[in-house]
Amino acid sequence: MPPACTLELKVIPSAPKDAVGGWLGAVLKVKIHAPALDGRANEALVGFLAGQLGLPRRAVALVRGDKSRHKVLRIEGLAADEARRRLGG
């Protein structure tokens, strides 16, 4: 069975640019340029983090927090420690 993990995020929509803002304990702060309208920020978030992790977009899915700034993503293909390392942790 391939590795998988979940990742807790605090997302800041409508930021000047997409960027990883760093770790707040076990929570990753991510800035997304897209506005929080019609799911645009969620779509941009999934695509951005898939790129940062070097994974295909289908390997990253929003599990919880569709309309919240606090979100949980499921990442297929990486263990938690490797995902954290790739995101600057």
PyMOL commands that set and color helices and strands:
alter all, ss='L'
color gray80, all
select helices_A, chain A and resi 40-53+57-59+80-86
alter helices_A, ss='H'
color red, helices_A
select strands_A, chain A and resi 4-12+19-24+27-31+60-64+70-76
alter strands_A, ss='S'
color yellow, strands_A
deselect
rebuild
show_as cartoon
